[in-house]
């Protein structure tokens, strides 16, 4: 089943310059859409919409978590940065 999921990702200082979001579109059968972001030298906050098959979305989330990214679901009318 194909769906869309909005998540909030927090990247620590050592992960900000890694091409992790680029890798999502390349390595998984999903489309990652950045819906909002706030990046500084110390922290990266990204609202990310993932579109594709449910199983691939979960694999992409698991990949981000395995790299040390905090991934939280966005529910309701959460304001984007």
C-alpha positions in Angstrom: 0.0 0.0 0.0 1.3 3.5 -0.9 0.9 6.2 1.7 2.3 9.4 3.1 3.8 10.0 6.5 4.9 13.3 8.1 7.7 13.0 10.6 9.9 15.4 12.6 13.6 14.5 12.5 16.3 15.9 14.8 19.8 15.7 13.6 22.7 16.0 16.1 25.7 18.2 15.3 27.7 15.2 14.0 24.9 14.2 11.5 24.0 17.6 10.0 26.5 17.3 7.1 25.7 13.7 6.3 23.7 13.0 3.1 21.1 11.0 5.0 18.0 12.6 3.4 19.5 12.3 0.0 20.1 8.6 0.6 16.5 8.0 1.5 15.4 8.8 -2.1 18.2 6.8 -3.6 18.2 3.7 -1.4 14.5 3.2 -0.7 11.4 3.2 -2.9 10.1 6.4 -1.4 9.9 10.1 -2.2 11.3 12.3 0.7 9.8 15.8 0.7 11.2 18.4 3.1 8.3 20.4 4.4 10.2 22.7 6.8 13.7 22.9 8.3 15.7 24.8 10.8 19.5 24.1 10.6 22.2 25.6 12.7 25.8 24.5 13.4 24.7 22.5 16.4 21.3 21.1 15.5 19.1 20.2 12.5 15.3 20.1 12.7 13.4 18.8 9.7 9.8 18.1 9.0 9.9 15.4 6.4 7.0 13.9 4.4 7.8 10.4 3.2 5.7 9.0 0.3 5.7 5.5 -0.9 4.9 1.9 0.1 4.3 1.5 3.9 7.1 -1.1 4.2 9.6 1.2 2.5 8.6 4.2 4.6 9.3 2.1 7.7 12.6 0.9 6.3 13.6 4.5 5.7 12.6 5.5 9.3 14.6 2.6 10.7 17.6 3.6 8.6 17.5 7.2 10.0 17.2 5.9 13.5 20.1 3.5 13.0 22.2 6.5 12.1 21.3 8.3 15.3 18.5 10.6 14.0 15.6 11.1 16.3 12.4 10.5 14.3 9.0 11.3 15.8 5.6 11.1 14.1 3.8 14.4 13.5 0.1 14.3 14.5 -2.6 16.8 14.3 -2.0 20.4 13.2 1.7 20.7 14.2 3.1 24.0 12.9 6.0 23.7 10.5 9.1 25.9 11.1 
